[in-house]
């Protein structure tokens, strides 16, 4: 399946929130939908789910208008939406029935997910008696209860320890392998990099970057070198580079590595020759690959 959002625009009380949001996602892949708080992520997701109508634009699934009522959508919100004073199994069955399952199937699915997520022993407990991490796992169970075609996960690892994070990682990989449409929203960039082949970055209601993550990293690392020296400290090396080598720019310093941008057509071989000619013992010289955090800050860091 191919899901496409095209030129989605939305205003609230004469304030324009989305200015023409466009991106696409194929089944069997995860899209990282990223942005700062207030950038427009939640509004976009709610339009996709049919909770809001957009003012302009369209959503297509395999080239045809997308009607969210015809598909099962599992949505894990950042803020928990279950009832804290109700027993866990009872409310999961209730939510399953609301979403079209009969009582027997809702109970079967609820028990399956509670067991897979390691919280079956709490099925007759009130949600509020569980730890934050276990409450998150119950919320995940509710999200996946109806075997959704489209899965939207907003900060899914919130509150999970490393062991439980690994359980969720396996579930997400399983969803992707089963050709689900997975939209993954998180400020924990390491998780996005682990699961998402594609990203869409929204800032102030505009998509400012979209595409294949590996390709984007290569483009942002173009003409940049990561350098470390065996015979000079980072400060000494920084001073030498700044004063003795032309056509370069010191972009950043990460731990012991100095990130250099090549200017005015300068080549890597020319830089190596410059370094050797002034007696720098090269410990590390590699093409710099930015992290998703680097890219996010560059594209969405402005106030």
C-alpha positions as CSV (number, residue, x, y, z in Angstrom):
1,X,0.0,0.0,0.0
2,X,1.1,3.6,-0.7
3,X,-0.3,6.3,1.6
4,X,0.1,9.9,0.3
5,X,-0.6,13.2,2.0
6,X,-0.8,16.0,-0.6
7,X,-0.8,19.7,0.3
8,X,-2.7,19.3,3.6
9,X,-3.6,22.7,4.9
10,X,-5.5,23.4,8.2
11,X,-6.4,26.6,10.2
12,X,-7.9,27.1,13.6
13,X,-9.6,30.4,14.4
14,X,-7.8,32.2,11.5
15,X,-4.5,30.8,12.6
16,X,-2.9,28.6,9.9
17,X,-1.4,25.5,11.5
18,X,-0.5,23.4,8.4
19,X,0.7,25.1,5.3
20,X,0.7,22.4,2.7
21,X,2.0,19.1,4.3
22,X,3.0,16.5,1.8
23,X,4.7,13.1,2.3
24,X,4.2,9.5,1.5
25,X,4.8,6.1,3.0
26,X,4.8,2.5,1.7
27,X,3.6,-0.5,3.6
28,X,6.4,-2.6,4.9
29,X,8.4,0.5,5.9
30,X,8.4,2.8,8.8
31,X,8.3,6.6,8.4
32,X,9.8,8.8,11.0
33,X,7.5,11.8,11.4
34,X,9.5,14.4,13.3
35,X,9.2,17.9,14.5
36,X,9.4,20.1,17.6
37,X,6.5,20.4,20.0
38,X,3.8,22.5,18.3
39,X,5.2,21.9,14.8
40,X,2.0,20.4,13.5
41,X,2.5,16.6,14.0
42,X,-0.5,15.9,16.1
43,X,-2.8,18.0,13.8
44,X,-1.5,16.1,10.8
45,X,-2.1,12.7,12.5
46,X,-5.6,13.7,13.5
47,X,-6.5,14.6,10.0
48,X,-5.1,11.3,8.8
49,X,-7.3,9.5,11.3
50,X,-10.4,11.4,10.2
51,X,-10.8,13.3,13.5
52,X,-10.3,16.7,11.7
53,X,-11.1,17.6,8.1
54,X,-8.4,19.5,6.3
55,X,-9.2,22.8,4.7
56,X,-7.3,21.9,1.5
57,X,-5.4,18.9,0.2
58,X,-6.1,15.2,-0.1
59,X,-5.0,11.9,1.3
60,X,-4.7,9.0,-1.1
61,X,-4.2,5.2,-0.6
62,X,-2.9,3.5,-3.7
63,X,-4.1,6.5,-5.7
64,X,-7.6,6.5,-4.4
65,X,-9.2,8.9,-1.8
66,X,-8.4,7.5,1.7
67,X,-11.4,6.9,4.0
68,X,-10.1,6.1,7.5
69,X,-13.4,4.4,8.4
70,X,-12.6,1.7,5.9
71,X,-9.4,0.7,7.6
72,X,-8.2,-0.2,11.1
73,X,-5.9,2.4,12.5
74,X,-3.9,1.8,15.7
75,X,-2.9,5.0,17.4
76,X,-0.6,5.2,20.4
77,X,-0.8,8.8,21.7
78,X,1.9,10.4,23.7
79,X,-0.6,11.1,26.4
80,X,-2.2,8.0,27.8
81,X,-5.9,7.6,27.0
82,X,-7.1,4.7,29.1
83,X,-9.1,4.7,32.2
84,X,-6.9,4.6,35.3
85,X,-9.5,3.3,37.7
86,X,-10.9,0.5,35.5
87,X,-9.6,-3.0,35.3
88,X,-7.2,-3.6,32.4
89,X,-8.7,-6.6,30.7
90,X,-12.3,-5.2,31.0
91,X,-11.4,-1.9,29.3
92,X,-9.3,-3.6,26.6
93,X,-12.3,-5.7,25.7
94,X,-14.5,-2.6,25.8
95,X,-12.2,-0.7,23.4
96,X,-12.0,-3.8,21.2
97,X,-15.8,-4.0,20.9
98,X,-16.0,-0.2,20.2
99,X,-13.7,-0.8,17.2
100,X,-15.8,-3.7,15.8
101,X,-14.6,-6.9,17.5
102,X,-17.1,-9.2,19.1
103,X,-16.6,-9.9,22.8
104,X,-14.8,-13.3,22.3
105,X,-12.3,-11.9,19.8
106,X,-11.7,-8.8,21.8
107,X,-10.9,-10.9,24.8
108,X,-8.7,-13.2,22.8
109,X,-6.7,-10.4,21.3
110,X,-6.4,-8.5,24.6
111,X,-5.0,-11.6,26.3
112,X,-2.5,-12.2,23.5
113,X,-1.1,-8.7,23.6
114,X,-1.0,-8.6,27.4
115,X,1.0,-11.8,27.4
116,X,3.3,-10.8,24.6
117,X,4.0,-7.5,26.4
118,X,4.6,-9.2,29.7
119,X,1.7,-7.7,31.7
120,X,-0.8,-10.6,31.6
121,X,-0.5,-11.0,35.4
122,X,-2.1,-7.6,35.8
123,X,-5.2,-8.2,33.7
124,X,-7.6,-7.9,36.6
125,X,-5.7,-4.9,38.2
126,X,-6.7,-1.3,37.9
127,X,-4.5,0.6,35.5
128,X,-3.5,3.2,38.1
129,X,-1.8,0.5,40.2
130,X,0.8,-0.3,37.5
131,X,4.1,1.4,37.0
132,X,4.5,4.0,34.3
133,X,6.3,1.5,32.1
134,X,3.6,-1.2,32.5
135,X,0.9,1.4,31.9
136,X,2.7,2.2,28.6
137,X,2.6,-1.5,27.7
138,X,-1.1,-1.7,28.3
139,X,-1.6,1.3,26.1
140,X,0.5,-0.4,23.4
141,X,-1.8,-3.5,23.7
142,X,-4.8,-1.3,23.1
143,X,-3.2,0.2,20.1
144,X,-2.6,-3.2,18.4
145,X,-5.8,-4.9,19.7
146,X,-7.6,-4.9,16.3
147,X,-4.7,-5.9,14.1
148,X,-4.5,-2.4,12.5
149,X,-3.6,-1.8,8.9
150,X,-2.0,1.5,9.8
151,X,0.0,1.9,13.1
152,X,0.8,5.4,14.4
153,X,3.2,5.4,17.4
154,X,3.9,8.7,19.2
155,X,6.8,8.4,21.7
156,X,6.2,4.6,22.1
157,X,9.3,4.0,24.2
158,X,8.2,6.5,26.9
159,X,8.7,5.0,30.4
160,X,10.1,1.7,29.1
161,X,13.3,0.2,30.6
162,X,15.9,-1.4,28.3
163,X,14.4,-4.9,28.6
164,X,10.9,-3.7,27.7
165,X,12.2,-1.5,25.0
166,X,13.7,-4.6,23.4
167,X,10.2,-6.3,23.5
168,X,8.7,-3.3,21.8
169,X,11.5,-3.2,19.2
170,X,10.7,-6.8,18.2
171,X,7.0,-5.9,17.9
172,X,7.7,-2.9,15.7
173,X,10.0,-5.0,13.4
174,X,7.2,-7.6,13.3
175,X,4.7,-5.0,12.2
176,X,7.0,-3.8,9.5
177,X,7.7,-7.3,8.3
178,X,3.9,-7.9,8.0
179,X,3.6,-5.0,5.6
180,X,1.8,-2.6,8.0
181,X,2.0,1.1,7.4
182,X,4.0,2.3,10.4
183,X,4.3,6.0,11.3
184,X,6.8,6.6,14.1
185,X,7.0,9.9,15.9
186,X,9.6,10.4,18.6
187,X,12.2,12.9,20.0
188,X,14.4,9.9,20.7
189,X,16.3,10.0,17.5
190,X,18.2,6.8,18.0
191,X,15.0,4.8,17.8
192,X,14.0,6.6,14.6
193,X,17.3,5.8,13.0
194,X,16.9,2.2,14.0
195,X,13.5,1.6,12.4
196,X,12.8,4.2,9.8
197,X,14.0,4.1,6.2
198,X,12.1,7.3,5.4
199,X,11.6,10.5,7.4
200,X,9.4,13.6,7.1
201,X,10.4,16.6,9.2
202,X,7.8,19.2,9.9
203,X,8.6,22.7,11.2
204,X,6.0,25.4,11.8
205,X,3.4,23.6,9.7
206,X,5.7,23.0,6.8
207,X,7.5,19.9,5.6
208,X,11.1,21.1,5.5
209,X,12.8,17.7,4.8
210,X,11.5,14.4,3.5
211,X,13.0,11.3,1.8
212,X,15.3,8.3,2.4
213,X,17.2,8.7,5.6
214,X,20.5,7.2,4.3
215,X,20.4,9.5,1.3
216,X,19.7,12.5,3.4
217,X,22.6,11.7,5.7
218,X,25.0,11.3,2.8
219,X,23.9,14.6,1.4
220,X,24.3,16.4,4.7
221,X,27.7,14.8,5.2
222,X,28.9,15.9,1.7
223,X,32.2,17.6,1.7
224,X,32.7,17.1,5.4
225,X,35.5,15.2,7.1
226,X,35.9,13.9,10.6
227,X,39.5,14.3,11.8
228,X,41.5,13.3,14.9
229,X,45.3,13.6,15.5
230,X,47.6,11.3,17.4
231,X,50.1,14.0,18.2
232,X,48.0,17.1,19.0
233,X,45.2,17.7,21.5
234,X,41.8,18.7,20.1
235,X,42.4,22.4,21.0
236,X,45.8,22.4,19.5
237,X,44.6,20.7,16.3
238,X,41.7,23.1,16.0
239,X,44.1,26.1,16.3
240,X,46.5,24.6,13.7
241,X,43.6,23.9,11.2
242,X,42.2,27.4,11.7
243,X,45.5,29.2,11.1
244,X,47.5,27.1,8.7
245,X,45.1,25.4,6.2
246,X,43.0,27.3,3.7
247,X,39.6,26.5,2.2
248,X,38.2,24.7,5.1
249,X,35.7,25.5,7.8
250,X,35.6,24.0,11.3
251,X,31.9,23.0,11.6
252,X,31.9,21.2,15.0
253,X,33.9,19.3,17.6
254,X,32.5,16.0,18.8
255,X,34.4,14.4,21.6
256,X,38.0,14.3,20.1
257,X,36.9,14.6,16.5
258,X,37.0,17.8,14.6
259,X,34.3,18.1,11.8
260,X,35.7,20.0,8.8
261,X,33.9,21.3,5.8
262,X,35.8,21.5,2.5
263,X,35.4,24.8,0.7
264,X,36.1,26.2,-2.8
265,X,36.5,22.8,-4.4
266,X,39.1,21.6,-2.1
267,X,39.5,17.8,-2.2
268,X,40.1,15.2,0.5
269,X,43.5,14.3,-1.0
270,X,44.5,18.0,-0.9
271,X,43.6,18.2,2.8
272,X,45.5,15.0,3.6
273,X,48.6,16.5,1.9
274,X,48.2,19.7,3.9
275,X,47.9,17.8,7.1
276,X,51.0,15.7,6.4
277,X,53.1,18.7,5.3
278,X,52.7,20.4,8.6
279,X,53.4,17.3,10.7
280,X,50.0,16.1,11.8
281,X,49.9,12.4,12.7
282,X,46.5,11.4,11.4
283,X,44.7,9.2,13.8
284,X,41.3,9.3,12.1
285,X,40.3,10.7,8.7
286,X,36.8,9.7,7.5
287,X,33.8,11.1,5.6
288,X,31.5,12.6,8.2
289,X,28.0,11.1,8.5
290,X,25.7,13.3,10.6
291,X,23.3,11.8,13.1
292,X,19.6,12.4,12.7
293,X,19.9,14.7,15.8
294,X,22.4,16.9,13.9
295,X,20.0,17.1,10.9
296,X,17.0,17.7,13.1
297,X,18.7,20.6,14.9
298,X,19.9,22.1,11.6
299,X,16.5,22.0,10.0
300,X,14.2,22.6,13.0
301,X,16.4,24.3,15.5
302,X,15.5,27.9,14.6
303,X,13.0,29.6,16.8
